[in-house]
């Protein structure tokens, strides 16, 4: 179990949660059981290995509803909205070099997307291979588990700003349980847009974030905002993506940098009240200036933020070699 202290920004701990039931009632009123079993080869687009455990534990949002991460069994359970129906899925390690997927076959493309198997990190591995403090990464670390949609990652990130982790859990749990399909999936932009102001104020208790969350949802639902176009697979330059994120209500430099990491745009360092002192501790210093941190990872160019993140989170997953 990861024990991280969150204060101003709070995405870093991945607390344990009891396993979730193996079935749910779909929107059609039928039990959606985990009947299908498939295996996905854990290989990146560049032929590089994929570390299953480090992908699941890559950041704290991975354990917010509708996800549930069991770090003892190393399984991830989630409920996906596929075609307007709720589908329960369980991920676990399969045979050598694979992930086992218990769930409907139609969820497999979404699972592959979440695991970032379409991403090529081979160039990043070549950059860190000669770094004594980061060469361990080449064994398959570095994939930031993403949500099925950019919308979900943006909303969850806004819910992490300026609050304790318990507040983030409360807000996201309220969104899922009250606005998701059968109270199991992450809500659609339309569902969030239609929720009354009182829901954000009295149920989610989102505080000043409530109007921001609703404004983002309405812009997406109305077609005025296309968050999915910001994905790292698009041709948009990183600077333009950063500008678009910073223009969103409730998104500042920290939130923009974090969302960009989840978009597969790794040039910016996530510098906040947890990452700064963590780096200083690992570097055996009392404090470290941001410019000093940025200079340390500048050699990794457009992967600088990812190299920094892996440097400070190495101990999140036990190293089997030690």
C-alpha positions as CSV (number, residue, x, y, z in Angstrom):
1,X,0.0,0.0,0.0
2,X,1.4,3.4,-1.0
3,X,1.5,5.9,1.8
4,X,1.7,9.4,0.4
5,X,0.7,12.7,2.1
6,X,-1.4,15.0,0.0
7,X,-2.0,18.6,0.7
8,X,-2.5,21.3,-2.0
9,X,-2.5,18.7,-4.8
10,X,-3.3,15.2,-4.0
11,X,-3.2,12.6,-6.8
12,X,-0.3,10.6,-5.5
13,X,-1.4,8.0,-3.0
14,X,-3.1,4.8,-4.3
15,X,-5.0,3.5,-1.3
16,X,-6.2,0.0,-1.1
17,X,-9.8,-0.8,-1.6
18,X,-11.8,-4.0,-1.1
19,X,-12.5,-6.0,-4.2
20,X,-15.7,-5.1,-6.1
21,X,-18.5,-7.5,-6.8
22,X,-18.1,-9.6,-10.0
23,X,-21.4,-8.5,-11.5
24,X,-23.6,-5.4,-11.9
25,X,-27.0,-4.6,-13.2
26,X,-26.8,-3.1,-16.7
27,X,-29.0,-0.3,-17.9
28,X,-31.3,-3.0,-19.3
29,X,-31.7,-4.5,-15.9
30,X,-29.7,-7.7,-16.6
31,X,-26.7,-8.8,-14.6
32,X,-23.5,-8.1,-16.5
33,X,-21.2,-10.9,-15.4
34,X,-17.5,-11.3,-16.0
35,X,-17.8,-14.3,-18.3
36,X,-15.4,-13.7,-21.1
37,X,-11.6,-14.2,-20.5
38,X,-9.0,-12.8,-22.9
39,X,-5.3,-12.2,-22.8
40,X,-3.6,-9.0,-24.1
41,X,0.1,-9.1,-25.0
42,X,2.0,-6.5,-23.0
43,X,4.2,-5.0,-25.7
44,X,4.4,-1.4,-26.6
45,X,4.1,0.0,-30.2
46,X,7.9,0.0,-30.5
47,X,8.2,-3.6,-29.3
48,X,9.3,-2.5,-25.8
49,X,8.2,-4.5,-22.7
50,X,5.3,-3.2,-20.6
51,X,5.5,-3.6,-16.8
52,X,1.9,-4.4,-15.8
53,X,2.2,-3.5,-12.1
54,X,3.9,-0.2,-12.7
55,X,1.2,0.7,-15.3
56,X,-1.6,0.1,-12.8
57,X,0.2,2.0,-10.0
58,X,1.5,4.8,-12.2
59,X,-0.5,7.6,-10.5
60,X,-3.2,8.1,-7.9
61,X,-6.1,8.7,-10.3
62,X,-5.9,5.0,-11.2
63,X,-7.7,4.1,-8.0
64,X,-10.5,6.6,-8.2
65,X,-14.0,5.2,-9.1
66,X,-15.0,3.6,-11.3
67,X,-11.6,2.0,-10.8
68,X,-10.5,-0.1,-7.9
69,X,-6.9,-1.2,-7.5
70,X,-5.9,-4.2,-5.3
71,X,-2.2,-3.9,-4.7
72,X,-2.0,-7.2,-2.9
73,X,-3.4,-9.2,-5.8
74,X,-2.3,-6.6,-8.4
75,X,-5.7,-6.5,-10.1
76,X,-7.6,-3.5,-11.4
77,X,-11.4,-3.6,-11.6
78,X,-13.4,-1.0,-13.4
79,X,-16.8,-0.4,-15.0
80,X,-16.8,1.0,-18.6
81,X,-19.5,2.8,-20.5
82,X,-19.5,1.0,-23.8
83,X,-22.4,1.9,-26.1
84,X,-24.4,3.3,-23.2
85,X,-24.1,0.1,-21.2
86,X,-22.1,-0.6,-18.1
87,X,-19.5,-3.4,-18.4
88,X,-17.5,-4.7,-15.4
89,X,-13.9,-5.6,-16.3
90,X,-11.1,-7.1,-14.2
91,X,-7.4,-6.8,-15.2
92,X,-4.8,-9.1,-13.8
93,X,-1.4,-10.5,-14.8
94,X,-1.8,-13.4,-17.2
95,X,0.7,-15.9,-18.6
96,X,4.2,-14.6,-19.3
97,X,4.1,-11.2,-20.9
98,X,0.3,-10.8,-21.0
99,X,-2.6,-9.2,-19.1
100,X,-5.7,-11.2,-18.4
101,X,-9.0,-9.4,-19.1
102,X,-12.1,-10.8,-17.5
103,X,-15.0,-9.0,-19.2
104,X,-16.9,-8.5,-22.4
105,X,-14.9,-8.8,-25.6
106,X,-16.2,-5.4,-26.7
107,X,-14.2,-3.8,-23.9
108,X,-10.8,-4.9,-25.2
109,X,-10.1,-1.9,-27.4
110,X,-10.8,0.4,-24.4
111,X,-8.6,-1.6,-22.1
112,X,-5.7,-1.5,-24.7
113,X,-6.2,2.3,-24.9
114,X,-6.1,2.6,-21.1
115,X,-2.9,0.6,-20.9
116,X,-1.4,2.8,-23.6
117,X,-0.3,-0.2,-25.7
118,X,-0.5,2.0,-28.8
119,X,2.3,4.2,-27.4
120,X,6.0,3.8,-28.4
121,X,8.4,4.5,-25.5
122,X,11.4,2.9,-27.2
123,X,13.0,6.3,-27.8
124,X,12.5,7.3,-24.2
125,X,14.2,4.0,-23.1
126,X,17.2,4.8,-25.3
127,X,17.5,8.1,-23.6
128,X,17.4,6.8,-20.0
129,X,19.5,3.6,-20.6
130,X,22.8,5.3,-19.7
131,X,21.4,7.0,-16.6
132,X,22.3,5.0,-13.5
133,X,19.4,6.4,-11.6
134,X,16.8,5.7,-14.3
135,X,18.1,2.8,-16.4
136,X,15.7,0.5,-14.4
137,X,12.8,2.1,-16.3
138,X,13.8,0.2,-19.5
139,X,12.3,-3.0,-18.0
140,X,8.9,-1.7,-18.8
141,X,8.0,1.3,-16.6
142,X,6.7,4.6,-17.8
143,X,3.1,4.0,-19.1
144,X,0.7,6.4,-17.4
145,X,-2.7,4.5,-17.1
146,X,-5.3,6.7,-18.7
147,X,-9.0,6.9,-18.5
148,X,-11.2,5.8,-21.4
149,X,-11.7,9.5,-22.3
150,X,-9.7,12.7,-21.9
151,X,-12.8,14.2,-20.4
152,X,-12.7,11.8,-17.4
153,X,-9.0,12.6,-16.8
154,X,-9.6,16.3,-16.9
155,X,-12.5,16.2,-14.5
156,X,-10.7,14.0,-12.1
157,X,-7.6,16.2,-12.2
158,X,-9.7,19.3,-11.4
159,X,-11.1,17.3,-8.4
160,X,-7.5,17.0,-7.0
161,X,-6.7,20.7,-6.8
162,X,-6.3,22.4,-3.5
163,X,-7.8,19.7,-1.3
164,X,-7.0,16.6,0.8
165,X,-7.2,13.2,-0.9
166,X,-10.4,12.5,1.0
167,X,-12.0,15.5,-0.8
168,X,-11.0,14.1,-4.2
169,X,-12.4,10.7,-3.3
170,X,-15.7,12.3,-2.1
171,X,-16.2,14.3,-5.3
172,X,-15.4,11.6,-7.8
173,X,-17.4,9.0,-5.8
174,X,-20.4,11.3,-5.9
175,X,-20.1,11.8,-9.6
176,X,-19.9,8.1,-10.3
177,X,-22.6,6.9,-7.9
178,X,-25.1,9.6,-8.7
179,X,-24.6,10.4,-12.4
180,X,-23.0,7.3,-13.9
181,X,-24.9,4.4,-15.5
182,X,-26.4,2.4,-12.7
183,X,-24.1,4.3,-10.4
184,X,-21.1,2.4,-11.7
185,X,-19.5,4.2,-14.6
186,X,-17.9,7.6,-14.9
187,X,-20.6,10.0,-16.0
188,X,-21.0,11.3,-19.5
189,X,-20.6,15.1,-20.2
190,X,-24.3,15.2,-20.7
191,X,-25.1,13.7,-17.3
192,X,-22.8,16.2,-15.6
193,X,-24.1,19.1,-17.6
194,X,-27.7,18.3,-16.6
195,X,-27.0,17.9,-12.9
196,X,-28.3,20.8,-10.9
197,X,-26.1,23.3,-9.1
198,X,-27.3,21.9,-5.8
199,X,-25.8,18.5,-6.7
200,X,-22.3,19.9,-6.9
201,X,-22.8,22.1,-3.8
202,X,-24.6,19.7,-1.5
203,X,-23.8,16.1,-2.7
204,X,-20.4,16.3,-4.3
205,X,-19.5,19.2,-2.0
206,X,-17.1,20.4,-4.7
207,X,-16.9,23.9,-3.4
208,X,-15.6,26.4,-5.9
209,X,-14.9,23.5,-8.3
210,X,-18.6,22.8,-8.8
211,X,-19.2,25.6,-11.4
212,X,-15.9,24.6,-13.2
213,X,-16.8,21.0,-13.5
214,X,-20.3,21.8,-14.8
215,X,-18.9,24.4,-17.2
216,X,-16.4,21.9,-18.7
217,X,-19.1,19.3,-19.0
218,X,-21.6,21.6,-20.7
219,X,-18.9,22.8,-23.2
220,X,-18.1,19.2,-24.1
221,X,-21.8,18.2,-24.3
222,X,-22.7,21.1,-26.5
223,X,-19.9,20.4,-28.9
224,X,-18.0,23.6,-28.1
225,X,-15.1,21.8,-26.6
226,X,-13.3,18.8,-28.0
227,X,-11.1,17.4,-25.3
228,X,-10.5,14.2,-27.1
229,X,-8.6,16.1,-29.8
230,X,-5.9,16.9,-27.3
231,X,-4.7,13.3,-27.1
232,X,-1.0,12.7,-27.7
233,X,-1.8,10.9,-30.9
234,X,-3.1,14.1,-32.5
235,X,-0.9,16.5,-34.5
236,X,-1.5,19.4,-32.1
237,X,1.8,20.9,-30.8
238,X,2.3,20.6,-27.0
239,X,2.3,24.4,-26.5
240,X,-1.2,24.7,-28.1
241,X,-2.5,21.8,-26.0
242,X,-1.1,23.5,-22.9
243,X,-2.8,26.8,-23.8
244,X,-6.1,25.0,-24.4
245,X,-5.9,23.3,-21.0
246,X,-5.0,26.5,-19.2
247,X,-8.0,28.1,-20.7
248,X,-10.3,25.6,-19.0
249,X,-12.0,26.8,-15.8
250,X,-10.2,25.3,-12.8
251,X,-7.1,24.3,-14.7
252,X,-3.9,26.0,-13.6
253,X,-0.2,25.1,-14.3
254,X,-0.2,22.0,-12.0
255,X,-3.4,20.6,-13.4
256,X,-2.4,21.3,-17.0
257,X,1.0,19.6,-16.5
258,X,-0.7,16.5,-15.0
259,X,-3.3,16.2,-17.7
260,X,-0.6,16.5,-20.3
261,X,1.2,13.6,-18.7
262,X,-2.0,11.5,-19.1
263,X,-2.3,12.7,-22.7
264,X,1.2,11.2,-23.4
265,X,2.7,14.7,-23.7
266,X,5.7,14.3,-21.3
267,X,7.7,17.5,-21.7
268,X,6.4,19.4,-18.6
269,X,7.3,18.5,-15.0
270,X,4.5,18.2,-12.5
271,X,5.9,20.4,-9.8
272,X,3.8,20.8,-6.7
273,X,3.7,20.5,-2.9
274,X,4.5,16.7,-3.0
275,X,6.9,16.3,-5.9
276,X,9.3,19.1,-4.9
277,X,10.1,17.9,-1.4
278,X,10.1,14.3,-2.6
279,X,12.8,15.1,-5.2
280,X,14.7,17.1,-2.6
281,X,14.7,14.1,-0.2
282,X,15.9,11.7,-2.9
283,X,18.6,14.2,-3.9
284,X,19.6,14.5,-0.2
285,X,19.0,18.2,-0.1
286,X,16.8,20.4,2.1
287,X,15.2,22.3,-0.7
288,X,15.8,22.4,-4.5
289,X,14.8,25.2,-6.9
290,X,12.5,24.4,-9.8
291,X,15.2,25.5,-12.2
292,X,17.6,23.0,-10.7
293,X,15.1,20.1,-11.1
294,X,14.3,21.2,-14.6
295,X,18.0,21.3,-15.5
296,X,18.5,17.7,-14.1
297,X,15.9,16.3,-16.5
298,X,16.4,18.6,-19.5
299,X,18.5,16.0,-21.3
300,X,15.3,13.9,-21.8
301,X,13.8,16.6,-24.0
302,X,10.1,15.9,-24.6
303,X,10.2,13.1,-22.1
304,X,11.6,15.3,-19.2
305,X,8.4,15.2,-17.2
306,X,8.1,11.4,-17.5
307,X,11.7,10.9,-16.4
308,X,11.1,13.2,-13.4
309,X,7.9,11.4,-12.4
310,X,9.6,8.0,-12.6
311,X,12.5,9.2,-10.6
312,X,10.4,10.2,-7.6
313,X,7.9,7.3,-7.8
314,X,10.3,4.3,-8.2
315,X,9.5,3.0,-4.7
316,X,5.8,2.8,-5.4
317,X,6.2,-0.7,-6.7
318,X,8.6,-3.2,-5.1
319,X,11.5,-4.1,-7.3
320,X,11.6,-7.9,-7.7
321,X,15.4,-7.7,-8.2
322,X,15.8,-6.4,-4.7
